[in-house]
C-alpha cells in the first residue's frame, strides 16, 4: 500500500529549524542513514513527518505539537495469505484510520519494506516462503535504525515452539493463529499502546 496522501513531508531547512541545527547537519544525518528521506523529482530531499517524529523521540528531542498532528505511525503486515493481511489491516484501520498500513507477502519483500519504512510496529507471520519470519526478526534486531520497532509474531504452527523461537529471534510478543477479529483487536490495541502509538479509538 502507498503512503497516505495526507502525510506531510519536510525539507532539510524545515527539519533543521525543528531540531535547532543547521541544514548541513540534517544532510549529514540523512547521508549517514540516521534520518530516513526520499528525493523529489526535482532533486530535493524530503523527510516524512512520521520519520521525523520517530527520529526526535529516539534522540529525546521535544516533538512540537504541530508536528504531532502530521505524524502517522507506520505498520508493516507480513503474511503470505492475502486474507490474513486483509483481516489484520481492517482491524488496524478500525483502531485508528490514521495509521499507515503497508503489506508484504514474503520475507524478502518484508526486509526491503521494513528497512525503508522504519515502521513503529511489524505484524510478522513466522512461516513465510523463502526467508522465514525468524530471519526477518533477526534482521530487524541487527539494524540500529529499527531498534524502536516492535514485532508481533504470529503463527498457527506449533504455537508453543513458535512462541519460544520467535522471542529468541527478537520478537516482542506472540499471537497464535487462528484468531478472530475481536481477539486480534484487543491484542493489537495493547501492542500499539506498548509501542507508544496514541490510538484514535476509545475502547
Backbone bond lengths (Angstrom), bond angles and torsions (degrees), N, CA, C in turn:
res aa  C-N    CA-C-N  psi(-1)  N-CA   C-N-CA  omega(-1)  CA-C   N-CA-C  phi
1 X - - - 1.459 - - 1.522 108.62 -
2 X 1.307 117.11 149.17 1.450 120.96 -178.08 1.515 111.02 -85.88
3 X 1.323 114.68 164.09 1.449 120.59 179.98 1.521 110.14 -66.10
4 X 1.321 116.86 146.62 1.455 121.33 -177.65 1.523 111.06 -57.75
5 X 1.323 116.43 138.83 1.453 120.62 -177.89 1.519 112.32 -69.70
6 X 1.359 117.76 -19.37 1.456 119.10 -178.75 1.530 111.92 -96.81
7 X 1.350 118.44 8.31 1.445 120.32 173.31 1.524 108.84 -72.23
8 X 1.321 116.53 146.01 1.455 120.31 -178.43 1.513 110.44 -104.80
9 X 1.330 115.96 142.84 1.453 121.59 176.17 1.524 109.14 -115.96
10 X 1.335 115.79 145.52 1.465 121.58 -177.53 1.518 110.64 -117.32
11 X 1.334 116.00 144.89 1.455 121.53 173.35 1.512 110.01 -79.08
12 X 1.332 116.98 168.68 1.460 120.17 -177.28 1.526 112.52 -63.15
13 X 1.325 117.55 -32.41 1.464 120.25 178.72 1.526 110.85 -66.49
14 X 1.348 116.40 -41.27 1.464 120.31 177.80 1.526 110.96 -65.97
15 X 1.336 115.99 -41.33 1.466 119.75 178.21 1.524 109.81 -62.23
16 X 1.328 116.45 -42.71 1.466 121.07 179.73 1.523 111.00 -60.09
17 X 1.329 116.33 -40.12 1.463 121.11 -179.32 1.540 110.12 -64.61
18 X 1.334 116.22 -42.91 1.465 120.31 179.98 1.532 110.79 -64.44
19 X 1.343 116.52 -40.33 1.465 121.39 -175.45 1.531 113.43 -89.46
20 X 1.331 116.73 -3.93 1.468 122.10 -179.80 1.529 111.73 59.83
21 X 1.346 114.55 45.09 1.461 121.22 175.35 1.526 107.84 -133.11
22 X 1.324 117.21 -178.18 1.454 121.12 178.60 1.528 110.55 -90.52
23 X 1.351 118.02 154.72 1.469 120.41 177.26 1.535 113.70 -55.15
24 X 1.356 119.60 -38.30 1.474 118.15 177.20 1.527 113.13 -61.05
25 X 1.347 116.73 -32.79 1.469 119.97 177.25 1.525 109.91 -64.31
26 X 1.338 116.69 -42.63 1.461 120.81 177.25 1.528 109.72 -61.45
27 X 1.332 115.90 -41.00 1.463 120.26 178.02 1.523 112.08 -59.14
28 X 1.332 115.94 -39.82 1.473 119.86 178.41 1.521 110.74 -67.22
29 X 1.343 117.03 -40.26 1.471 119.82 177.33 1.522 110.18 -57.41
30 X 1.341 115.40 -43.12 1.465 120.32 -178.81 1.526 110.65 -66.47
31 X 1.336 115.93 -46.53 1.469 120.19 -178.81 1.527 111.89 -64.21
32 X 1.329 116.73 -31.99 1.473 120.71 179.45 1.521 112.61 -82.33
33 X 1.346 117.04 -2.09 1.456 120.63 178.97 1.514 114.29 79.75
34 X 1.328 117.01 12.10 1.462 120.17 -179.47 1.522 112.19 -80.72
35 X 1.334 116.12 -28.44 1.460 121.48 -178.15 1.528 109.32 -126.24
36 X 1.336 118.83 112.57 1.472 121.17 -179.84 1.527 111.38 -61.25
37 X 1.316 116.72 144.52 1.469 120.66 179.65 1.522 109.44 -152.28
38 X 1.330 115.66 172.77 1.460 121.42 171.73 1.524 107.36 -140.39
39 X 1.306 116.13 166.62 1.462 120.94 -177.84 1.513 109.93 -115.21
40 X 1.325 117.29 131.75 1.463 122.13 179.35 1.524 109.96 -74.22
41 X 1.330 115.49 170.38 1.453 120.25 177.96 1.517 112.31 -60.06
42 X 1.339 115.96 -26.11 1.463 120.89 179.37 1.519 113.05 -87.98
43 X 1.338 116.60 3.14 1.453 119.72 177.01 1.515 115.12 87.90
44 X 1.334 118.14 13.17 1.466 121.18 -179.40 1.525 110.36 -94.03
45 X 1.319 116.04 139.03 1.447 120.85 177.65 1.524 110.11 -79.39
46 X 1.326 115.31 138.62 1.458 120.88 178.46 1.531 108.45 -135.72
47 X 1.330 115.28 149.05 1.465 122.40 179.28 1.518 108.26 -124.10
48 X 1.345 117.15 125.91 1.456 119.90 177.63 1.518 110.44 -66.88
49 X 1.321 116.74 145.53 1.461 121.92 -179.05 1.518 111.69 -56.06
50 X 1.328 117.24 -41.86 1.470 120.18 -179.09 1.521 111.46 -62.23
51 X 1.344 117.21 -37.79 1.460 120.30 178.42 1.524 110.99 -70.53
52 X 1.336 116.72 -37.35 1.460 120.37 178.67 1.525 110.91 -65.85
53 X 1.326 116.92 -42.28 1.461 120.39 178.74 1.527 110.24 -62.96
54 X 1.330 117.36 -43.66 1.468 120.87 179.02 1.533 110.35 -60.70
55 X 1.327 116.57 -40.00 1.466 121.48 178.90 1.528 110.64 -64.74
56 X 1.334 116.81 -45.37 1.462 120.91 179.79 1.523 111.07 -60.72
57 X 1.327 116.03 -45.50 1.468 119.48 -179.60 1.523 111.46 -63.89
58 X 1.340 115.98 -40.84 1.461 120.31 -178.84 1.527 111.43 -61.42
59 X 1.353 115.95 -32.93 1.459 120.43 -177.70 1.533 112.79 -104.06
60 X 1.339 115.05 16.91 1.477 121.14 176.29 1.523 113.20 55.02
61 X 1.344 115.09 38.97 1.467 121.11 175.36 1.527 107.62 -99.60
62 X 1.330 119.19 129.96 1.469 120.87 -179.01 1.529 111.99 -54.80
63 X 1.327 115.99 137.30 1.470 121.53 179.74 1.530 108.83 -96.47
64 X 1.336 118.04 118.17 1.466 119.99 178.55 1.525 111.32 -59.74
65 X 1.329 116.26 142.42 1.461 120.81 -178.54 1.525 111.57 -57.50
66 X 1.330 116.68 -39.07 1.469 120.61 -179.13 1.525 111.01 -63.15
67 X 1.325 116.23 -33.97 1.463 120.25 179.71 1.519 110.64 -72.80
68 X 1.319 117.48 -36.98 1.463 121.62 178.96 1.532 111.01 -55.54
69 X 1.329 116.14 -37.48 1.466 120.04 -176.16 1.525 112.31 -67.70
70 X 1.342 117.32 -20.30 1.466 120.82 179.96 1.528 112.76 -96.10
71 X 1.325 116.15 -12.53 1.462 119.36 -171.96 1.523 111.72 -90.50
72 X 1.309 116.40 127.84 1.460 121.66 178.85 1.520 108.97 -118.96
73 X 1.317 116.08 131.11 1.462 119.71 177.03 1.530 109.58 -63.41
74 X 1.329 115.09 145.20 1.462 120.59 178.99 1.523 110.10 -110.50
75 X 1.325 114.95 140.95 1.459 122.36 179.24 1.525 108.48 -131.03
76 X 1.325 116.48 138.48 1.460 121.12 172.82 1.526 107.99 -115.20
77 X 1.333 115.90 123.27 1.467 122.64 177.56 1.524 107.00 -99.80
78 X 1.325 116.57 122.61 1.468 121.10 -177.88 1.525 109.31 -117.54
79 X 1.319 116.22 110.89 1.469 121.21 178.63 1.517 107.75 -161.47
80 X 1.328 117.27 141.04 1.466 119.67 -178.77 1.525 112.64 -83.55
81 X 1.340 117.48 -3.12 1.462 120.96 177.70 1.532 110.16 -102.71
82 X 1.342 118.14 113.22 1.467 120.81 -178.69 1.527 113.41 -56.12
83 X 1.341 117.05 -36.99 1.466 119.87 -178.90 1.525 111.26 -64.13
84 X 1.321 116.48 -37.58 1.469 120.34 178.53 1.521 109.96 -68.32
85 X 1.334 117.03 -42.90 1.476 119.99 178.45 1.523 110.36 -61.10
86 X 1.319 116.78 -41.07 1.481 120.23 179.56 1.525 111.30 -63.77
87 X 1.338 116.42 -41.82 1.460 120.21 179.51 1.526 110.82 -61.96
88 X 1.322 116.41 -48.45 1.464 120.36 -179.23 1.523 110.57 -63.25
89 X 1.343 116.73 -43.30 1.470 120.54 179.95 1.519 111.06 -62.18
90 X 1.328 116.64 -39.45 1.468 120.09 -179.75 1.527 110.99 -65.96
91 X 1.317 116.49 -41.79 1.468 120.32 179.37 1.534 110.07 -64.28
92 X 1.328 117.07 -42.55 1.467 120.63 179.07 1.522 110.51 -63.15
93 X 1.334 116.76 -43.00 1.458 120.50 178.71 1.520 111.69 -62.31
94 X 1.328 116.86 -36.32 1.465 120.54 177.78 1.524 111.40 -67.40
95 X 1.332 116.16 -33.55 1.463 120.27 178.66 1.525 110.86 -69.69
96 X 1.337 116.28 -43.17 1.467 121.35 179.11 1.522 108.37 -164.95
97 X 1.312 116.25 111.44 1.472 120.85 -176.68 1.523 112.51 -69.66
98 X 1.346 117.99 -11.89 1.464 120.59 -179.82 1.525 112.40 -81.13
99 X 1.342 117.48 -13.10 1.465 119.77 179.61 1.518 109.90 -70.33
100 X 1.344 116.43 130.67 1.464 121.58 177.26 1.526 108.60 -77.93
101 X 1.319 116.68 120.84 1.458 120.75 -179.45 1.527 109.32 -109.13
102 X 1.324 115.65 124.09 1.463 122.76 176.27 1.524 108.05 -120.46
103 X 1.321 116.80 152.91 1.458 120.75 -175.46 1.525 111.67 -127.90
104 X 1.337 115.05 151.84 1.461 121.64 174.17 1.524 107.76 -142.75
105 X 1.334 116.45 143.24 1.468 121.20 -174.96 1.521 113.66 -101.83
106 X 1.325 118.06 -10.55 1.461 120.36 179.31 1.528 109.66 -150.98
107 X 1.322 115.39 173.03 1.453 119.98 -175.78 1.516 113.83 -65.73
108 X 1.331 118.01 -36.14 1.463 120.85 -179.63 1.528 110.19 -64.76
109 X 1.349 116.17 -49.42 1.467 120.55 179.07 1.532 110.28 -62.42
110 X 1.335 116.11 -38.61 1.464 120.63 179.49 1.522 110.92 -61.58
111 X 1.330 116.60 -46.23 1.460 119.83 -179.40 1.511 112.16 -59.29
112 X 1.332 116.44 -42.56 1.461 120.90 -179.60 1.531 111.21 -65.48
113 X 1.332 116.99 -47.97 1.463 120.20 -176.90 1.521 112.31 -68.05
114 X 1.320 116.91 -42.03 1.461 120.26 -178.81 1.524 110.65 -63.66
115 X 1.336 116.44 -42.27 1.465 120.12 -179.64 1.522 111.77 -65.32
116 X 1.329 117.36 -36.55 1.470 120.20 -177.27 1.523 113.10 -84.15
117 X 1.326 117.60 -32.23 1.464 121.35 -176.19 1.528 113.66 -89.22
118 X 1.331 117.22 -26.60 1.473 122.79 -175.64 1.536 109.21 49.11
119 X 1.334 118.08 65.02 1.465 120.96 -176.44 1.527 112.23 -74.17
120 X 1.318 115.33 158.53 1.460 120.45 175.43 1.534 110.09 -73.97
121 X 1.337 116.31 -34.40 1.465 121.67 -176.19 1.529 109.96 -136.71
122 X 1.333 116.39 142.03 1.468 122.72 171.33 1.522 107.50 -123.54
123 X 1.342 116.28 125.47 1.467 121.61 172.41 1.518 105.30 -100.36
124 X 1.319 116.71 111.68 1.465 121.49 -164.15 1.526 113.09 -122.64
125 X 1.340 115.57 114.55 1.466 120.42 172.36 1.526 107.99 -70.96
126 X 1.311 116.56 134.26 1.466 120.76 -176.89 1.527 112.26 -76.68
127 X 1.330 116.82 -37.45 1.468 120.24 -177.68 1.530 109.21 -93.55
128 X 1.323 114.94 99.01 1.461 121.40 -177.67 1.529 109.50 -124.42
129 X 1.327 117.20 151.79 1.467 119.48 174.76 1.519 110.42 -68.84
130 X 1.328 116.60 143.50 1.463 119.55 179.42 1.522 110.66 76.84
131 X 1.314 116.24 -117.20 1.468 122.35 178.97 1.524 108.34 -75.15
132 X 1.344 117.42 119.16 1.462 118.44 -176.15 1.531 111.86 -80.81
133 X 1.330 115.36 172.64 1.454 120.84 -175.39 1.517 113.87 -64.44
134 X 1.322 117.87 -29.87 1.455 120.34 178.15 1.535 110.71 -63.39
135 X 1.330 115.89 -42.78 1.468 119.85 178.75 1.525 110.65 -67.03
136 X 1.343 116.85 -35.89 1.469 119.64 176.97 1.525 109.86 -63.87
137 X 1.337 116.66 -42.14 1.473 120.93 175.97 1.524 110.53 -56.44
138 X 1.321 116.04 -48.16 1.465 120.67 -178.34 1.527 111.16 -63.56
139 X 1.350 116.53 -37.38 1.461 120.72 177.83 1.521 110.50 -62.40
140 X 1.331 116.12 -44.47 1.463 120.67 -179.48 1.527 110.14 -62.44
141 X 1.322 116.50 -45.33 1.463 120.11 -176.43 1.526 113.02 -71.35
142 X 1.329 117.60 -18.58 1.472 120.26 178.88 1.529 112.25 -89.11
143 X 1.335 116.93 -4.36 1.468 121.45 -177.86 1.534 109.03 -103.16
144 X 1.315 117.12 116.27 1.466 121.38 -177.47 1.525 112.24 -60.57
145 X 1.328 117.17 -31.14 1.464 120.34 -179.06 1.525 111.62 -69.85
146 X 1.341 116.72 -16.95 1.462 120.67 -176.50 1.527 112.41 -106.45
147 X 1.325 117.21 15.73 1.464 118.36 -175.13 1.527 112.48 -68.30
148 X 1.357 117.73 -18.68 1.458 120.34 177.72 1.535 112.17 -90.30
149 X 1.333 117.25 -6.27 1.461 121.59 -177.91 1.531 110.57 -76.69
150 X 1.337 116.28 129.69 1.459 120.62 176.48 1.527 109.64 -98.38
151 X 1.329 116.27 141.75 1.459 121.97 -176.71 1.522 110.18 -115.94
152 X 1.350 115.71 122.33 1.461 121.62 171.99 1.525 106.86 -104.51
153 X 1.318 117.09 104.69 1.460 121.33 179.80 1.530 109.78 -82.28
154 X 1.333 116.88 143.05 1.462 121.32 177.96 1.527 108.71 -134.24
155 X 1.343 115.97 147.08 1.454 120.10 177.31 1.519 109.44 -168.04
156 X 1.330 115.70 149.78 1.452 121.00 175.58 1.520 111.28 -108.86
157 X 1.335 116.59 3.57 1.463 121.47 -177.32 1.522 110.05 -101.78
158 X 1.333 116.67 116.11 1.457 122.05 177.97 1.533 110.29 43.99
159 X 1.349 117.00 67.18 1.469 121.42 -173.27 1.529 115.01 -50.44
160 X 1.325 117.37 -40.46 1.476 119.26 -177.12 1.520 111.36 -64.08
161 X 1.338 116.23 -47.79 1.461 120.44 179.44 1.527 111.13 -68.50
162 X 1.348 116.55 -41.22 1.463 120.35 179.20 1.525 111.00 -62.07
163 X 1.335 116.42 -40.79 1.465 121.73 178.10 1.531 109.92 -59.19
164 X 1.310 116.07 -49.81 1.464 121.41 -178.62 1.528 111.24 -60.53
165 X 1.329 117.13 -48.72 1.470 120.84 -177.26 1.524 111.93 -68.49
166 X 1.341 116.78 -34.64 1.465 120.19 179.66 1.528 110.77 -65.00
167 X 1.320 117.04 -43.94 1.463 120.28 178.91 1.526 110.31 -65.45
168 X 1.319 116.58 -38.52 1.472 120.27 178.14 1.535 110.95 -64.06
169 X 1.342 116.49 -32.43 1.466 121.13 -179.20 1.523 112.54 -79.76
170 X 1.343 116.10 -12.86 1.463 118.13 177.13 1.509 115.66 123.28
171 X 1.341 118.72 0.44 1.471 120.19 178.13 1.530 109.67 -67.64
172 X 1.329 116.06 151.71 1.467 121.17 -179.61 1.524 112.27 -91.50
173 X 1.328 116.64 -23.23 1.463 120.52 -179.86 1.517 108.07 -160.92
174 X 1.322 115.95 170.43 1.469 121.21 -177.17 1.526 108.97 -139.90
175 X 1.351 115.62 145.35 1.453 121.47 177.87 1.522 107.86 -138.67
176 X 1.332 116.76 124.64 1.466 121.19 -175.02 1.526 111.79 -83.15
177 X 1.332 115.90 140.21 1.454 122.39 170.01 1.532 107.70 -87.91
178 X 1.340 117.79 158.73 1.466 126.29 -6.70 1.533 110.48 -75.87
179 X 1.327 116.59 152.32 1.455 120.17 177.62 1.522 108.95 -131.83
180 X 1.333 115.29 150.51 1.457 117.98 176.05 1.525 109.32 -98.41
181 X 1.315 116.00 170.52 1.457 121.25 -173.78 1.525 112.54 -62.36
182 X 1.325 117.33 -35.58 1.469 120.67 -178.83 1.526 110.73 -67.30
183 X 1.338 116.28 -47.06 1.461 120.43 178.64 1.526 110.92 -62.85
184 X 1.330 115.19 -42.71 1.458 120.34 -178.68 1.525 110.91 -64.62
185 X 1.317 116.63 -41.80 1.465 120.70 179.63 1.525 110.91 -58.91
186 X 1.332 116.41 -45.59 1.455 120.49 -178.31 1.528 110.88 -65.21
187 X 1.327 115.74 -42.87 1.462 120.41 179.60 1.526 110.71 -61.71
188 X 1.329 116.24 -47.76 1.463 120.50 -177.97 1.528 111.99 -67.88
189 X 1.323 116.63 -36.66 1.470 120.01 179.47 1.532 110.12 -58.40
190 X 1.322 116.43 -47.96 1.461 119.98 179.03 1.527 111.72 -68.32
191 X 1.333 116.62 -36.20 1.459 120.25 -177.84 1.528 110.98 -68.23
192 X 1.335 116.82 -41.97 1.466 119.89 178.18 1.527 110.75 -62.68
193 X 1.303 116.69 -41.42 1.463 119.42 179.13 1.524 110.81 -65.13
194 X 1.321 115.71 -36.66 1.470 120.04 174.80 1.524 110.43 -61.67
195 X 1.338 116.46 -33.51 1.464 121.96 179.50 1.527 112.38 -81.42
196 X 1.342 117.19 -0.96 1.456 120.59 178.80 1.511 114.06 83.24
197 X 1.337 117.10 18.28 1.456 120.94 -179.73 1.524 108.71 -90.97
198 X 1.323 116.83 121.75 1.467 121.67 176.57 1.517 108.74 -81.57
199 X 1.317 116.56 115.35 1.458 121.35 -177.31 1.515 111.51 -88.60
200 X 1.336 115.21 145.82 1.473 120.42 179.50 1.514 111.75 -76.70
201 X 1.357 116.28 -30.38 1.465 119.02 -177.03 1.524 110.08 -68.09
202 X 1.311 116.65 153.36 1.461 120.78 -175.11 1.526 110.83 -123.35
203 X 1.339 114.80 71.02 1.456 119.16 178.19 1.517 108.81 -111.77
